[in-house]
Amino acid sequence: MKIETRLAQAGLCTDQATGAISTPIYQTTTFRHPAVGVSTGYDYSRTGNPTRQVLEATVADLEQGDRGFAFASGMAAITAVLMMFSSGDHLLVSDDLYGGTYRVLERNFRQFGLSVDYVDTSDLTAVAGKIRLGETKAILVETPTNPLMKITDLAAIAALAKQHGILTIVDNTFMTPYLQRPLELGADIVLHSGSKYLGGHNDVISGLVVTAAKELSERIGFIANSTGAILGPQDSWLMLRGIKTLALRLEKQQQNAQFIAEWLTRQRIVTKVHYPGLPDHPNHAVQARQSSGFGAMLSFRVADPDWVAKIINRVKIITYAESLGGVETLITYPIKQTHGDIPAEVREQIGVTADLIRLSVGIEDVNDLIADLEQAMAGGEL
Ligand SMILES: Cc1ncc(COP(=O)(O)O)c(C=O)c1O
């Protein structure tokens, strides 16, 4: 079946007793055992819950992996993956990435002896140069990156990693399995903030991990159960409900994003638009090869950083809020919000500067969105 069909039918008719076509919410902590030594297959909901398992099987299928795991947030998913490593291990991580991932690495995992180097993963030679033989255990890639939309060639990174016995871990939040499936390109683990496109409605916080092979599944499964940051049944159900419309939402969102990106390139006060769907994006061709679309995230720079607050304060239809991937268009100021915990000098170095605005484009009428941006930019007379 094509992915649109698998999405629409996520969790369809799992209830043998009633035939309910929406996955039942098993709001229970524990399960009665029929007799000593006999189990229904369920013991305790941290270990396994039928509603969560439908979601987990769904994402494993969408990402074409061995097993899926649902966590209480994207950060819980990332934390679970990082718990696979030990003191002394070295990780290579995309230098332009979600600020929370940087924060958990620097403020939580460094104290346990993990060492991290940040590198531009779109530059294969730079990545190869940072590998420490015997010490580097994984490359963690965001592509497109948040917020500069840099693209990493996933097949090339995964091949390089394999040569050195290193795991490739991909944060696929921006693309979703509808547009990009890193495991098919050689990655070992895919993770998501499910709070974004997969949920899709800005109403649930969740995280997902999908593993490529059994050995990794067992390790992540053990961590999920032993540390316990699993997703509850109500939120698992909301995720399943959201996932059903992913294809429709993303098609419309990326169509709107392409239109807005092109419009922004023509605005006098805009100095740069970062969107992989623009033909002059440095890795446009790589993105076109490894994904079936360019997504609906973009960022842009204005000539004077003082204009940023004016634009953000003036938008009426677009909402100033810190998230992405939902049906509503959101505008974000990375240095104040998503990337606020990255030290200013590091932000400057990678280009997350005061002139940069990020847009998560929704499913609204694109002309309404353009009109809103136009009035916020006041025809360039700020
Ligand atoms: C790319 C990316 N990964 C991970 C996360 C963390 O996810 P959550 O907010 O669900 O914990 C985010 C959150 O914004 C993100 O943008």
The ligand as a MOL file (V3000), in Angstrom:
LIG
                    3D

  0  0  0     0  0            999 V3000
M  V30 BEGIN CTAB
M  V30 COUNTS 16 16 0 0 0
M  V30 BEGIN ATOM
M  V30 1 C 13.7120 19.3520 15.3570 0
M  V30 2 C 13.2000 19.1770 16.7470 0
M  V30 3 N 13.5460 18.0780 17.4400 0
M  V30 4 C 13.1150 17.8720 18.7030 0
M  V30 5 C 12.3160 18.7840 19.3410 0
M  V30 6 C 11.8590 18.5380 20.7680 0
M  V30 7 O 10.5410 18.0880 20.7710 0
M  V30 8 P 9.4840 18.3250 21.9690 0
M  V30 9 O 9.2240 19.7850 22.0350 0
M  V30 10 O 8.3080 17.5060 21.5500 0
M  V30 11 O 10.1260 17.8180 23.2140 0
M  V30 12 C 11.9130 19.9340 18.6680 0
M  V30 13 C 11.0410 20.9230 19.3470 0
M  V30 14 O 10.8100 22.0120 18.8880 0
M  V30 15 C 12.3840 20.1420 17.3320 0
M  V30 16 O 12.0510 21.2440 16.6420 0
M  V30 END ATOM
M  V30 BEGIN BOND
M  V30 1 1 1 2
M  V30 2 1 2 3
M  V30 3 2 2 15
M  V30 4 2 3 4
M  V30 5 1 4 5
M  V30 6 1 5 6
M  V30 7 2 5 12
M  V30 8 1 6 7
M  V30 9 1 7 8
M  V30 10 2 8 9
M  V30 11 1 8 10
M  V30 12 1 8 11
M  V30 13 1 12 13
M  V30 14 1 12 15
M  V30 15 2 13 14
M  V30 16 1 15 16
M  V30 END BOND
M  V30 END CTAB
M  END
